[in-house]
Amino acid sequence: MTAHHLRICRTDEDFVQFTLFFIRHRKDFSSNFSLSDTLIHTLETIQTSNIQLILDESDRTIGWVIYRYVTADYEPHPQGEIVFIDSVIIAREYRSSRLFVTGLRQLLRHIAAENRHVRTFQFFALQNDRYLTRLYSKFATITGQRDGYHGTENIFSNNFYNVLKYFDISDNLS
């Protein structure tokens, strides 16, 4: 099983697919999320963030990426210089290192084309997850911590162009 492509949520049908996938996989997002928590979070997310669906070869939703642009003061702005990856959820049977790299490269290309003002790439990951800390430290630096849904999270950050360069895509942008 492999992912086929990413699609930005633009239509009501896209948002329905996102919402249904989120409801079915809400425990992957937070083990404490109830159905009402999920619906409230979904409504907030649709209004404040960009959502990409991850689709398989049959165009079935197998995951999502939620990201947003903010200013240096962390105020929402469509041309903000910080791109913040809020969450990525992929159905367990599709998870792989190959999908991680391929999906992240597609996302980075999309962000670079969508917002030429981005200078910083940021995201959170659980502090006690050694595997993710080791993986993410290859292309981002821990710049702080915060309390998250599952416990203490590390804040990872890097210059956006350095991330593009790390994934060998900076020279391929038009």
Residue frames as a rotation matrix with the C-alpha (Angstrom) as fourth column:
MET 1
0.572 0.820 0.000 0.00
0.820 -0.572 0.000 0.00
0.000 0.000 -1.000 0.00
THR 2
-0.608 -0.792 -0.047 1.33
0.787 -0.610 0.093 3.39
-0.102 0.019 0.995 -0.98
ALA 3
0.169 0.569 -0.805 0.23
0.268 -0.812 -0.518 6.99
-0.948 -0.129 -0.290 -1.01
HIS 4
0.184 -0.007 0.983 -0.39
0.977 0.111 -0.183 8.36
-0.108 0.994 0.027 -4.45
HIS 5
-0.433 -0.329 0.839 -0.64
0.508 -0.858 -0.075 12.14
0.745 0.394 0.539 -4.05
LEU 6
-0.643 0.205 -0.738 -1.57
0.600 -0.464 -0.651 15.13
-0.476 -0.862 0.175 -1.90
ARG 7
-0.276 0.600 0.751 -4.57
0.655 -0.455 0.603 17.38
0.703 0.659 -0.268 -2.50
ILE 8
-0.995 -0.026 0.095 -5.31
-0.039 -0.782 -0.622 20.71
0.090 -0.623 0.777 -0.85
CYS 9
-0.328 0.931 -0.158 -8.77
0.888 0.247 -0.387 20.86
-0.321 -0.268 -0.908 0.73
ARG 10
-0.997 0.047 -0.063 -10.77
-0.068 -0.922 0.380 23.36
-0.040 0.384 0.923 -1.27
THR 11
-0.421 0.893 -0.160 -14.25
-0.366 -0.006 0.931 21.89
0.830 0.450 0.329 -1.75
ASP 12
0.190 0.601 0.776 -16.94
-0.980 0.065 0.190 20.84
0.064 -0.796 0.601 0.69
GLU 13
0.895 0.132 -0.427 -16.28
-0.187 0.978 -0.090 17.22
0.406 0.160 0.900 -0.36
ASP 14
-0.055 -0.986 -0.154 -12.58
0.080 0.150 -0.985 17.61
0.995 -0.066 0.071 0.56
PHE 15
-0.514 -0.125 0.849 -13.49
-0.737 -0.443 -0.511 18.95
0.440 -0.888 0.135 3.99
VAL 16
0.624 0.749 0.222 -15.98
-0.777 0.564 0.281 16.10
0.085 -0.348 0.934 4.49
GLN 17
0.632 -0.462 -0.623 -13.23
0.124 0.853 -0.507 13.59
0.765 0.242 0.596 3.67
PHE 18
-0.451 -0.819 0.355 -10.90
-0.194 -0.298 -0.934 15.31
0.871 -0.491 -0.025 6.12
THR 19
-0.179 0.473 0.863 -13.54
-0.963 -0.263 -0.056 15.35
0.200 -0.841 0.502 8.87
LEU 20
0.834 0.528 -0.164 -14.53
-0.501 0.847 0.179 11.69
0.233 -0.067 0.970 8.40
PHE 21
0.281 -0.816 -0.506 -10.90
0.238 0.570 -0.786 10.57
0.930 0.100 0.354 8.41
PHE 22
-0.550 -0.472 0.690 -10.24
-0.473 -0.504 -0.722 12.66
0.688 -0.723 0.054 11.52
ILE 23
0.308 0.736 0.603 -13.23
-0.944 0.159 0.289 11.13
0.116 -0.659 0.743 13.32
ARG 24
0.906 0.075 -0.416 -12.07
-0.115 0.991 -0.073 7.59
0.407 0.114 0.906 12.47
HIS 25
0.227 -0.930 -0.289 -8.44
0.652 0.365 -0.664 8.26
0.723 -0.038 0.689 13.40
ARG 26
0.600 0.072 0.797 -8.85
-0.322 -0.890 0.323 10.77
0.732 -0.451 -0.511 16.25
LYS 27
0.965 -0.253 0.070 -7.05
0.037 0.395 0.918 8.47
-0.260 -0.883 0.390 18.73
ASP 28
0.288 -0.899 0.331 -3.91
0.944 0.208 -0.256 8.75
0.161 0.386 0.908 16.57
PHE 29
0.107 -0.169 0.980 -4.14
0.150 -0.972 -0.183 12.52
0.983 0.166 -0.078 17.06
SER 30
-0.547 -0.221 0.808 -4.86
-0.742 -0.318 -0.590 12.33
0.387 -0.922 0.010 20.79
SER 31
-0.771 0.218 -0.598 -5.81
0.302 0.952 -0.042 9.30
0.560 -0.213 -0.801 22.83
ASN 32
-0.715 0.488 -0.501 -8.08
0.469 -0.196 -0.861 11.56
-0.519 -0.850 -0.089 24.91
PHE 33
-0.872 0.371 -0.320 -10.04
-0.485 -0.743 0.460 13.08
-0.068 0.556 0.828 22.01
SER 34
-0.338 0.865 0.370 -13.78
0.275 0.467 -0.840 12.49
-0.900 -0.182 -0.396 22.19
LEU 35
-0.170 0.384 0.908 -16.07
0.986 0.066 0.156 12.82
0.000 0.921 -0.389 19.20
SER 36
0.847 0.528 -0.064 -17.11
0.530 -0.848 0.020 16.31
-0.044 -0.051 -0.998 20.34
ASP 37
0.290 -0.837 -0.463 -13.43
0.030 -0.476 0.879 17.33
-0.957 -0.269 -0.113 20.82
THR 38
-0.515 -0.502 0.695 -12.75
0.631 0.327 0.703 16.13
-0.581 0.800 0.148 17.29
LEU 39
0.222 0.694 0.685 -15.66
0.962 -0.271 -0.037 18.04
0.161 0.667 -0.727 15.77
ILE 40
0.892 0.061 -0.449 -14.75
0.221 -0.924 0.313 21.27
-0.395 -0.378 -0.837 17.58
HIS 41
-0.033 -0.990 -0.139 -11.09
0.063 -0.141 0.988 20.92
-0.997 0.024 0.067 16.60
THR 42
-0.359 -0.034 0.933 -12.09
0.880 0.320 0.351 20.20
-0.310 0.947 -0.085 13.00
LEU 43
0.656 0.689 0.306 -14.27
0.748 -0.647 -0.146 23.31
0.098 0.325 -0.941 12.78
GLU 44
0.716 -0.476 -0.511 -11.46
-0.076 -0.780 0.621 25.47
-0.694 -0.406 -0.595 14.20
THR 45
-0.247 -0.897 0.366 -8.85
0.293 0.291 0.911 23.89
-0.924 0.332 0.191 11.93
ILE 46
0.027 0.336 0.942 -10.87
0.992 0.107 -0.067 24.38
-0.123 0.936 -0.330 8.74
GLN 47
0.907 0.413 0.083 -11.13
0.419 -0.906 -0.063 28.10
0.049 0.092 -0.995 9.51
THR 48
0.801 -0.583 -0.138 -7.52
-0.394 -0.687 0.611 28.75
-0.451 -0.435 -0.780 10.53
SER 49
-0.124 -0.914 0.385 -5.29
-0.298 0.405 0.865 26.30
-0.947 -0.007 -0.323 8.66
ASN 50
0.021 0.013 -1.000 -4.39
-0.986 0.168 -0.019 24.79
0.167 0.986 0.016 5.32
ILE 51
0.190 0.122 0.974 -5.22
-0.451 0.892 -0.024 21.11
-0.872 -0.435 0.224 5.01
GLN 52
-0.281 -0.281 -0.918 -3.75
-0.934 0.300 0.194 18.64
0.220 0.912 -0.346 2.54
LEU 53
0.719 0.501 0.481 -5.33
-0.554 0.831 -0.037 15.24
-0.418 -0.240 0.876 2.14
ILE 54
-0.580 -0.813 -0.052 -3.00
-0.732 0.492 0.471 12.31
-0.357 0.311 -0.881 1.55
LEU 55
0.498 0.853 -0.158 -4.65
-0.794 0.376 -0.477 9.99
-0.348 0.363 0.864 -0.97
ASP 56
-0.194 -0.504 0.842 -3.97
-0.011 0.859 0.511 6.44
-0.981 0.089 -0.172 -2.13
GLU 57
-0.959 -0.283 0.000 -4.02
-0.016 0.056 0.998 5.28
-0.283 0.957 -0.058 -5.75
SER 58
-0.439 0.879 0.186 -7.84
0.846 0.335 0.415 4.96
0.303 0.339 -0.891 -5.56
ASP 59
-0.488 0.138 0.862 -8.18
-0.061 -0.990 0.124 8.56
0.871 0.008 0.491 -4.26
ARG 60
0.613 0.595 -0.519 -9.18
0.492 0.226 0.840 7.35
0.618 -0.771 -0.154 -0.79
THR 61
0.437 -0.419 0.796 -8.04
-0.641 -0.766 -0.051 9.55
0.631 -0.487 -0.603 2.07
ILE 62
0.481 -0.374 -0.793 -5.27
0.549 0.833 -0.060 7.83
0.683 -0.407 0.606 4.04
GLY 63
-0.139 -0.535 -0.833 -4.07
0.967 -0.253 0.001 10.85
-0.212 -0.806 0.553 5.99
TRP 64
0.832 0.353 0.428 -3.73
0.437 -0.892 -0.114 14.60
0.341 0.282 -0.897 6.27
VAL 65
-0.477 -0.858 -0.192 -1.23
0.862 -0.413 -0.294 17.39
0.173 -0.306 0.936 6.78
ILE 66
0.756 0.655 0.006 -2.38
0.631 -0.731 0.260 20.53
0.175 -0.192 -0.966 8.58
TYR 67
-0.413 -0.894 -0.176 -0.21
0.908 -0.418 -0.006 23.64
-0.068 -0.163 0.984 8.35
ARG 68
0.787 0.617 -0.025 -0.56
0.615 -0.787 -0.054 27.39
-0.053 0.026 -0.998 8.68
TYR 69
-0.158 -0.792 0.589 1.38
0.675 -0.522 -0.521 30.56
0.720 0.315 0.618 8.03
VAL 70
0.750 0.328 -0.574 2.15
0.654 -0.495 0.571 33.01
-0.097 -0.804 -0.586 10.83
THR 71
0.676 -0.519 0.523 4.15
-0.231 -0.824 -0.518 36.19
0.700 0.229 -0.677 11.33
ALA 72
-0.388 -0.904 -0.178 7.22
0.063 0.167 -0.984 36.47
0.920 -0.393 -0.008 13.53
ASP 73
-0.688 0.238 0.685 4.78
-0.717 -0.372 -0.590 37.35
0.114 -0.897 0.426 16.35
TYR 74
-0.954 0.273 0.122 2.82
0.261 0.959 -0.108 34.12
-0.147 -0.071 -0.987 15.64
GLU 75
-0.193 0.905 -0.380 -0.17
-0.425 -0.426 -0.799 36.01
-0.884 0.007 0.467 14.28
PRO 76
0.061 0.271 0.961 -2.00
0.668 0.704 -0.241 34.20
-0.742 0.656 -0.138 11.46
HIS 77
0.178 -0.018 -0.984 -1.19
-0.577 -0.812 -0.090 35.65
-0.798 0.583 -0.154 8.04
PRO 78
0.900 0.274 0.339 -1.53
0.065 0.684 -0.727 34.05
-0.431 0.676 0.598 4.59
GLN 79
0.675 -0.731 0.095 1.91
0.035 -0.096 -0.995 35.39
0.737 0.675 -0.039 3.62
GLY 80
0.880 -0.304 0.365 3.52
-0.429 -0.179 0.885 34.82
-0.204 -0.936 -0.288 7.02
GLU 81
0.207 -0.911 -0.356 7.23
-0.857 0.007 -0.515 34.09
0.472 0.412 -0.779 7.15
ILE 82
-0.713 -0.361 0.601 6.81
-0.623 0.720 -0.306 31.03
-0.322 -0.592 -0.738 9.39
VAL 83
0.039 0.706 -0.708 5.15
-0.625 0.570 0.534 27.87
0.780 0.421 0.463 8.15
PHE 84
-0.522 -0.111 0.846 3.97
-0.819 0.341 -0.461 25.84
-0.237 -0.933 -0.269 11.09
ILE 85
-0.451 0.349 -0.822 3.12
-0.265 0.827 0.496 22.16
0.852 0.442 -0.280 10.59
ASP 86
-0.055 0.534 0.844 0.35
-0.984 -0.171 0.044 21.52
0.168 -0.828 0.535 13.12
SER 87
0.015 0.086 0.996 -0.17
-0.484 0.873 -0.068 17.80
-0.875 -0.481 0.055 12.55
VAL 88
-0.325 -0.080 -0.942 0.27
-0.870 0.417 0.264 14.90
0.372 0.905 -0.205 10.19
ILE 89
-0.080 0.347 0.935 -1.79
-0.558 0.761 -0.330 11.76
-0.826 -0.548 0.133 10.58
ILE 90
-0.315 -0.040 -0.948 -1.46
-0.870 0.411 0.272 8.75
0.379 0.911 -0.164 8.28
ALA 91
0.783 0.619 0.067 -3.34
-0.608 0.738 0.292 5.47
0.131 -0.269 0.954 8.58
ARG 92
0.344 -0.697 0.630 -1.02
-0.586 0.364 0.723 2.93
-0.733 -0.618 -0.283 10.25
GLU 93
0.499 -0.109 0.860 -0.95
0.427 0.894 -0.135 0.51
-0.754 0.434 0.492 7.34
TYR 94
0.858 -0.162 0.487 0.50
0.407 -0.364 -0.838 3.21
0.314 0.917 -0.247 5.06
ARG 95
0.845 -0.533 0.041 3.23
-0.457 -0.680 0.574 4.53
-0.278 -0.504 -0.818 7.36
SER 96
0.641 -0.730 0.236 6.79
0.764 0.637 -0.105 4.13
-0.073 0.247 0.966 6.10
SER 97
-0.063 -0.771 -0.634 10.08
0.404 -0.601 0.690 6.02
-0.913 -0.213 0.349 5.86
ARG 98
-0.745 -0.203 0.636 9.59
0.663 -0.113 0.740 6.30
-0.079 0.973 0.219 2.11
LEU 99
0.223 0.908 0.354 6.17
0.847 -0.360 0.390 7.92
0.482 0.213 -0.850 2.53
PHE 100
0.537 -0.093 -0.839 7.60
0.612 -0.641 0.463 10.31
-0.581 -0.762 -0.287 5.13
VAL 101
-0.477 -0.829 -0.293 10.34
0.341 -0.482 0.807 11.56
-0.810 0.285 0.512 2.81
THR 102
-0.699 0.259 0.666 8.18
0.683 -0.033 0.730 11.62
0.211 0.965 -0.154 -0.34
GLY 103
0.362 0.931 -0.039 5.29
0.882 -0.328 0.338 13.35
0.302 -0.157 -0.940 1.40
LEU 104
0.375 -0.290 -0.880 7.50
0.522 -0.719 0.459 15.91
-0.766 -0.632 -0.118 3.12
ARG 105
-0.741 -0.663 0.102 9.24
0.425 -0.345 0.837 16.72
-0.520 0.664 0.538 -0.17
GLN 106
-0.359 0.698 0.620 5.85
0.793 -0.122 0.596 17.24
0.492 0.706 -0.510 -1.86
LEU 107
0.608 0.600 -0.520 4.68
0.792 -0.508 0.339 19.43
-0.061 -0.618 -0.784 1.01
LEU 108
-0.045 -0.723 -0.690 7.87
0.466 -0.626 0.625 21.53
-0.884 -0.293 0.365 0.96
ARG 109
-0.833 -0.207 0.513 7.56
0.551 -0.234 0.801 22.09
-0.046 0.950 0.309 -2.80
HIS 110
0.063 0.956 0.285 3.94
0.854 -0.200 0.480 23.10
0.516 0.214 -0.830 -2.36
ILE 111
0.568 0.112 -0.816 4.73
0.684 -0.616 0.392 25.54
-0.459 -0.780 -0.426 0.46
ALA 112
-0.469 -0.836 -0.283 7.61
0.458 -0.505 0.732 27.09
-0.755 0.214 0.620 -1.52
ALA 113
-0.757 0.248 0.604 5.28
0.567 -0.209 0.797 27.67
0.324 0.946 0.017 -4.48
GLU 114
0.217 0.971 -0.096 2.33
0.861 -0.144 0.487 28.83
0.460 -0.188 -0.868 -2.36
ASN 115
0.983 0.113 -0.148 4.12
0.179 -0.791 0.585 31.36
-0.051 -0.602 -0.797 -0.16
ARG 116
0.391 -0.879 0.273 7.41
0.500 -0.046 -0.865 32.90
0.772 0.475 0.421 -1.30
HIS 117
0.319 -0.218 0.922 7.66
-0.583 -0.812 0.010 34.78
0.747 -0.541 -0.387 2.04
VAL 118
0.992 0.090 -0.089 8.32
0.008 0.659 0.752 31.68
0.126 -0.747 0.653 4.18
ARG 119
0.201 -0.963 0.181 11.65
-0.697 -0.270 -0.665 31.86
0.689 0.007 -0.725 5.98
THR 120
-0.649 -0.396 0.649 11.14
-0.759 0.395 -0.518 29.46
-0.051 -0.829 -0.557 8.90
PHE 121
-0.032 0.545 -0.838 9.87
-0.314 0.791 0.526 25.87
0.949 0.280 0.145 9.11
GLN 122
-0.698 -0.182 0.693 8.46
-0.708 0.027 -0.706 24.77
0.109 -0.983 -0.147 12.52
PHE 123
0.201 0.767 -0.610 6.63
-0.316 0.640 0.700 21.85
0.927 0.052 0.371 14.12
PHE 124
0.088 -0.086 0.992 6.17
-0.994 0.062 0.093 20.04
-0.070 -0.994 -0.080 17.44
ALA 125
0.112 0.010 -0.994 6.96
-0.211 0.977 -0.014 16.47
0.971 0.212 0.112 18.48
LEU 126
0.951 0.308 -0.025 6.65
-0.060 0.266 0.962 14.64
0.303 -0.914 0.271 21.78
GLN 127
0.339 -0.861 0.378 9.71
-0.920 -0.387 -0.056 15.16
0.195 -0.329 -0.924 23.94
ASN 128
0.019 -0.335 0.942 9.83
-0.665 0.699 0.262 11.53
-0.746 -0.632 -0.209 25.11
ASP 129
0.919 0.252 0.302 9.67
0.057 0.674 -0.736 10.02
-0.389 0.694 0.606 21.60
ARG 130
0.111 -0.992 -0.055 13.35
-0.111 -0.068 0.992 9.22
-0.988 -0.104 -0.117 21.01
TYR 131
-0.177 -0.141 0.974 12.79
0.841 0.492 0.224 7.95
-0.511 0.859 0.031 17.47
LEU 132
0.660 0.513 0.549 11.06
0.730 -0.612 -0.305 11.14
0.180 0.602 -0.778 16.28
THR 133
0.830 -0.421 -0.366 13.53
-0.143 -0.794 0.590 13.37
-0.539 -0.438 -0.720 18.12
ARG 134
-0.157 -0.930 0.331 16.43
0.188 0.301 0.935 11.59
-0.970 0.209 0.128 16.41
LEU 135
-0.056 0.225 0.973 14.68
0.977 0.215 0.007 11.70
-0.208 0.950 -0.232 13.00
TYR 136
0.819 0.504 0.275 13.60
0.555 -0.818 -0.153 15.34
0.148 0.278 -0.949 13.15
SER 137
0.628 -0.653 -0.423 16.96
-0.019 -0.556 0.831 16.49
-0.778 -0.514 -0.361 14.54
LYS 138
-0.140 -0.662 0.736 18.48
0.812 0.348 0.468 15.57
-0.566 0.663 0.489 11.17
PHE 139
-0.386 0.032 0.922 16.81
0.783 -0.517 0.346 18.58
0.487 0.856 0.175 9.55
ALA 140
0.407 0.499 0.765 15.62
-0.036 -0.829 0.559 20.85
0.913 -0.255 -0.319 12.41
THR 141
-0.726 -0.685 -0.067 16.82
0.138 -0.049 -0.989 22.06
0.674 -0.727 0.130 15.80
ILE 142
0.168 0.725 -0.668 14.94
0.924 0.120 0.363 21.93
0.344 -0.678 -0.650 19.11
THR 143
-0.530 -0.334 0.779 14.30
0.219 -0.942 -0.255 25.58
0.819 0.035 0.573 19.98
GLY 144
-0.598 0.363 0.715 11.97
-0.780 -0.469 -0.414 25.18
0.185 -0.805 0.563 22.96
GLN 145
-0.875 0.390 -0.287 9.23
0.428 0.900 -0.081 23.14
0.226 -0.194 -0.955 24.60
ARG 146
-0.522 0.790 0.321 5.52
-0.785 -0.592 0.180 23.42
0.332 -0.159 0.930 25.28
ASP 147
-0.630 0.465 0.622 2.69
-0.170 0.699 -0.695 21.45
-0.758 -0.543 -0.361 26.90
GLY 148
-0.718 0.355 -0.598 0.76
-0.635 0.016 0.772 19.57
0.284 0.935 0.214 24.21
TYR 149
0.309 0.938 -0.157 -2.18
-0.825 0.346 0.447 17.15
0.474 -0.008 0.880 23.94
HIS 150
0.703 -0.066 -0.708 -0.02
0.114 0.993 0.021 14.14
0.702 -0.095 0.706 24.86
GLY 151
0.614 -0.561 -0.555 2.51
0.703 0.068 0.708 15.78
-0.359 -0.825 0.436 27.19
THR 152
0.308 -0.598 -0.740 5.62
-0.178 -0.800 0.572 17.92
-0.934 -0.045 -0.353 26.80
GLU 153
0.798 -0.018 0.602 6.51
0.581 0.288 -0.761 18.61
-0.159 0.958 0.240 23.19
ASN 154
-0.318 -0.911 -0.262 9.77
0.558 -0.403 0.725 19.81
-0.767 0.085 0.636 21.64
ILE 155
0.802 0.420 -0.424 9.50
-0.066 -0.644 -0.762 22.76
-0.594 0.639 -0.489 19.28
PHE 156
-0.070 -0.798 0.599 11.59
0.765 0.343 0.546 22.05
-0.640 0.496 0.586 16.18
SER 157
0.824 0.287 -0.489 12.65
-0.028 -0.841 -0.540 24.87
-0.566 0.458 -0.685 13.87
ASN 158
-0.223 -0.912 0.344 14.95
0.682 0.106 0.724 25.56
-0.697 0.396 0.598 10.94
ASN 159
-0.415 -0.011 -0.910 15.47
-0.537 -0.804 0.255 28.04
-0.735 0.594 0.328 8.16
PHE 160
0.595 0.781 0.190 13.04
-0.288 0.428 -0.857 27.01
-0.751 0.455 0.479 5.40
TYR 161
0.652 -0.388 -0.652 15.73
-0.717 -0.032 -0.697 27.10
0.249 0.921 -0.299 2.70
ASN 162
-0.479 -0.822 0.309 17.98
-0.877 0.462 -0.133 24.86
-0.033 -0.334 -0.942 4.79
VAL 163
-0.091 0.541 0.836 15.16
-0.268 0.795 -0.544 22.30
-0.959 -0.273 0.073 4.98
LEU 164
0.863 0.375 -0.340 14.67
-0.395 0.079 -0.915 22.54
-0.316 0.924 0.216 1.22
LYS 165
0.166 -0.902 -0.399 18.40
-0.918 0.005 -0.395 22.03
0.359 0.432 -0.828 0.74
TYR 166
-0.469 -0.321 0.823 18.48
-0.708 0.694 -0.133 19.08
-0.528 -0.645 -0.553 3.15
PHE 167
0.178 0.643 0.745 15.77
0.074 0.746 -0.661 17.33
-0.981 0.173 0.085 1.12
ASP 168
-0.700 -0.661 0.271 17.61
0.307 0.064 0.950 18.26
-0.645 0.748 0.158 -2.11
ILE 169
0.091 0.792 0.604 14.80
0.982 0.031 -0.189 20.27
-0.168 0.610 -0.775 -3.62
SER 170
0.221 0.004 -0.975 16.01
0.259 -0.964 0.055 23.88
-0.940 -0.264 -0.214 -3.40
ASP 171
-0.712 -0.572 -0.407 17.52
-0.228 -0.360 0.905 23.85
-0.664 0.737 0.126 -6.91
ASN 172
-0.806 0.427 0.411 14.41
0.592 0.583 0.556 22.28
-0.002 0.692 -0.722 -8.45
LEU 173
0.054 0.862 -0.505 12.04
0.669 -0.406 -0.622 25.15
-0.741 -0.304 -0.598 -7.62
SER 174
-0.259 -0.088 0.962 10.97
0.906 -0.368 0.210 27.40
0.335 0.926 0.175 -10.44
